Amino acid sequence: MTQAGEGVIYVATGAPHTEAARLSAASLRENSPGLPIAIFTDQADPGDVFDQVLPIENAHARSKVDCLRRTPFDRTLYMDTDTRIVSDLGDMMRLLDKFEFAIAHRRRKPNRSREMVWRHRPPEAFPELNSGVMLYARTPRMMGFFDQWSAAYAEAGFGADQITLRELLWVSDLHFTILPARYNTRSYRLIDRLFSRDTDPVILHLNRYHPTKKSRLNKLLTAAGLSRG
């Protein structure tokens, strides 16, 4: 399943997440039309926006940890399904001229007293990471890292995949970098668009695009009398 060149992959289990991936891929087509798009899914017909449809074996909630190494591309941008591309990705792939791996930063409130650890506790200053946007080259070292991550995720038993990812990156010899926030914008409102002095986002990664989180948000808004209808 080798295909030279650059491309984007999604990993989606279940119809709602596959539909979310289709919407994300449509936004990619609109803003960066030249990139091939593949999807790993357990659904028979995810839509014609995808150039390749690849099967997921032994599907689970974090099947991406098993599928990343199966990319059909030499240079791959992976994105979670709850993303929208709102600007041209430009020369993003050029990062792989210098690095094997690029990953989004993860912003969260510190809560170290309850942080789960698998085997290695990185220093406080080591970045928090978000695996929802990742750029990588198909090198032997990178593919070996994904094998390690898949095994570590299964062994650790955590629901979240970032814990083992961060620990493995800390002890790895991968040459990687952290993506700017605009490539993984986690909060974006009308007021941001009108008044923010920050650089415009490229990739939005928002709860309102997530099938499960969107439903929970609507329930909370309804309970508070703030339903969006």
N, C-alpha and C positions, 0 to 999 in steps of 0.2 A: 504494500500500500504506500509506495513511495511516489511523491510528486514534488518535483523541484519547485523552487520559488517561494513566494510569500503568500500568506493567507490567514484567515481568521477561523477559529473554531468555537463552537458552543457545545456544552454538555447538558442535556435536559432529560429528566425522567418524568413521565406522566404528561397528560395532555395540557394542563395549565402552564407548566414550565416550558413545554415545547412551543406553545403559542406565544409566551413571553419572548422566547428566543427568536421566533419569527418576526415579531415586532422590532426587536433590537436589530436583527439583520436587515430589515427593511430600512431602518434609519441609517445603517452603515452604507447600504446601496446608494442612498440619496446623497450622502456626504463624501464617501470615498468609493466611487463606483468601480474602480479597477481591481479591487481585492477579491479573490475567490473566497467563498465561505463554505465551511463544512460543519455539519452537526452530528454529534453522537446522541442518539435518542433511542428510546424503546417504542416510539410511535411509528406507525406504518407510513404516514403521509404528513410530514411536517411542513410542507409548502414548497413552492417552486422558487422561492428566494434563495434556497441553498443549492450550491453546485454539487455537493456530495452529501449523502446521508449514510452514516456509518452506525452499525449496531453497538449497543451497550451490552456488555456481558456481566451477568450477576449484578443487576442494577441496585443501587442504594442511594441514600440521600446525598452522599458526597462522591458520586461516581466519577467526578472530574479527577480525583487523585489516581484513578486507574486508567483514565483515557488520555491524559495529557501526552504520554510518551507515544501514543498511537497516531499522533498528528500526521496528516499526509503532506505537510509542508516542511521545507527546510528552515523557514523562519515563520514563527507562529505568534499571533496575538490571540490569547484566550480571554473571553469576557463572560461573566455571569449573565444569566438571561435577563436579570432586572436592570439592564443598562439601555441607554439611548445615546447614539452618537450624534452630536449637534454641530460638529465642525469637521472639516477635513483632517484626517489623521496625519497628513503632511509627511514629514520625514521621520516619523516615529521609528520605523524599521531600521533606520541608520544606527540606532543605539546598539544593534547587534553587530555592527562593524567593530565595536570596542568591547562589548559585554556579552556574556552568554545568556544573561537573565536580567529582566527588569520587572519590578513588582510595585504595586501601589502601596503607599503609606496608609496606615490605619489609625484614625483618630479615635481615642476613647478616653474616658475618665479613668485615671489610675486607681487600681484597687488591688494592690500587690498582696495584701494579707490573704486574699482569697483566690489568687491566681493559681490555676492548675499548672502543674509541671509534669512532663513525661519523664525525661531523663536528664536534661541539661537546662540549667537556668541561665539564660543570657544576662549580660549586664543590663542595668536599668536603662542605659543610654542606647542600647541596641534597638533599632526601630521596631515599632509595632507594624505588622504587615497585613494587607488585605489581599486575599487571593482571588478577588473578583475581577482583577485586571492584571494579566501577566503576559509578558513578552519574552519569548525564548528561542534560542537556536537549537537545532537538532544535532547536538554534539554528543559523543559517547558519555562525557562527564555529566551533561545535563540529563540525558536519558537515565543514567544510573541514579541520579538524584531523585528523579520521579519514582523509580523503583523503590528506593529507600522510603520515600514519603508515603507511598501506597502501603507498604508493609508497616510503617510506624503508625499510620492512622488506624489500621486494623488492630494493631496490638494495643495501642493506648486506650481505645474505647471512648474517646471524647466525641461529643457531637460536633464540635467545631474543628475545622481542619487547620486553622491558623496556628494552634499551639505547637503541634509537631512540626509544621512548616518552619516556624520561627526558630525552634531549637535546632533543627537540621541545618538551616542556613548558617546558624552561628558556628557550628562545628565543621561546616563544609569548606572546600577550597574553591567554590564557584566564584567566578568574577561577575559580580552583579551590581546593579544600581537601583535607586529608588525613584519611581516616577513622580513628576510634579503633581500637586493636588488637582490640577485641572484635568488630568487624565483619569481621575476617579472622584468626581465631585459627589459628595455624599449628602449635601444639603443645598438646595437651590430653590429660592422663592422669587416671586415677582419683584419684591423689594431689592433682592440681590441684582436682578437683571437691570433695574432702573438706576440704582444708586451705588452699587458696589464699585470700588476702584480696583478690585482684583481682575486679573486676566480672565477673559471669557472661558468657560469650560469647553472641553473637547468631548469628554465622556461623562454623562450623568449616570450615577449609580444610586438610585433612589428607592426607598421602600414602596412608593406608590406604583412602581413598575413590577413589584414582586407579588405573585399571585396570593401567597399566604399572608405576608405582612400587610398587603393592601387590604385584605379582608379584616384583619385584626384592627387596622387603623380605622376603617369605616365603622366597625362596631363601637370603638371607643368614642368616635365623633358623635355617633347616634346616641349613645348613653349620655353624653354631655350636652345633647341638644344642639350639636353643631354639624349635623349630617350634611354632606355635600350633595345629597340627592342622587 
